[in-house]
Amino acid sequence: MVRCFTLGSVLVLVALAASMVLLPLMLPPLPPPPLVLLFFPVGIMAALMLLAFSPSEADRNAVVYTA
């Protein structure tokens, strides 16, 4: 059986998990971001959906071989 994780990668993952649990308990709460910044993830998601559902150039350049 092949080992997927080395000791170093396991330690990094444990340190990240511990920081995600402990840091929110120690740091003070932050004020909410400006409303304009909240539109960035929405814009990125809209652009990704537009790219996902738009027709590609490969469909027009495809060569159909018939026997």
N, C-alpha and C positions, 0 to 999 in steps of 0.2 A: 504494500500500500504506500502511495506517495504522500509525503507530508506536505500539506498545502500552506501551512503557516510556520514561519520560523519563530524562534524565541523573541527576536527583536520586533517582528510585526505584531505578535501577541501583546508585548509590553506597550507598544504604541496604541493599540486598540483599547487596552485596559486604561491607559492614561487618558485617552480621549473620552471614554465612557465615564470615568471618575470626574473629569473636569466638567462634563455636561450635567452631572448630578450635583456637584458641590458648588460650582461657581454661581448658579442662580440663587443659591441660599445665602451666599456671602455678599454679592454685589447689590447695591441699592437699585430699586426699580427705575427704569428710564422713562422719560416722557414719550408720548407717541410721536412718530415721525410726521412731518408735514404731509398734507393730503396729496400733494403733487407726487411725492415719492412712492405713494401707494399705487399709483397708476403704472409704474414701470413693470411690475410683474404681470399686470393685466395686458399691457402692450406686447410684452415678450410672448405671452401665451397666444394672443391674437395673431402675431406674426408667424408663430410656429404652426398654428392651425391653418393659416392661409397657405403656407408653403406645403403643408401635408396634403391639402385637398386640391391644390392647383395642378393642372395637367403638366406633365414633364415633357422636356424636349425629346426624350428617348422614344416616346410614343410616335412622334411625327417622323423620326428618322429610322424607324424600324423597317427592316426589309423582310418581306413575307415570301418564303419559298414554297412553291406548290409543286407537287410531284406530278 
